[in-house]
């Protein structure tokens, strides 16, 4: 079965909705040691009539009627049963450039590199790879993300300081499935196996 990549930001958010196990490697191009770690990423879609859309658009003085909706992103330590902290959360709102929705602006209540409200530019390549460029006050960031399967995706990002590339991050993300979803997947595969006999 061939993967059909999402080609609009809202489709990307919907395909990303759920909980993801993230394995991350960070390579520093200065004297700092490289890092690696594991965490969970929780994505929830925000529809265009949600009050959070208005709030985030107001931060950047953008007309909320141009927004298509968005998503909430929360991070937590892997295997942590506590509710994710809002300290490790961001809301992204999609404002497409035109009716194709292949490119546009992402309005964030806070950035990943600097914790300030920020506007990013995004576009989808013909291959389904999403590229997001963000200019912060002191840094530039670029993130590229794509789905390998419906339940596995890759993110690669760079952060550039005034003196060049400062760090690069590689993340592989696997969707966490609930017990109910796992049982449904097993049944689906059993039915396929029986039909193939």
HELIX and SHEET records of a PDB file:
HELIX    1   1 UNK A    9  UNK A   16  1                                   8    
HELIX    2   2 UNK A   51  UNK A   59  1                                   9    
HELIX    3   3 UNK A   64  UNK A   66  5                                   3    
HELIX    4   4 UNK A   86  UNK A   88  5                                   3    
HELIX    5   5 UNK A  179  UNK A  196  1                                  18    
SHEET    1   A11 UNK A  18  UNK A  28  0                                        
SHEET    2   A11 UNK A  35  UNK A  47 -1                                        
SHEET    3   A11 UNK A  69  UNK A  77 -1                                        
SHEET    4   A11 UNK A  89  UNK A  96 -1                                        
SHEET    5   A11 UNK A 103  UNK A 108 -1                                        
SHEET    6   A11 UNK A 118  UNK A 124 -1                                        
SHEET    7   A11 UNK A 130  UNK A 135 -1                                        
SHEET    8   A11 UNK A 140  UNK A 149 -1                                        
SHEET    9   A11 UNK A 152  UNK A 161 -1                                        
SHEET   10   A11 UNK A 164  UNK A 175 -1                                        
SHEET   11   A11 UNK A  18  UNK A  28 -1                                        
END                                                                             
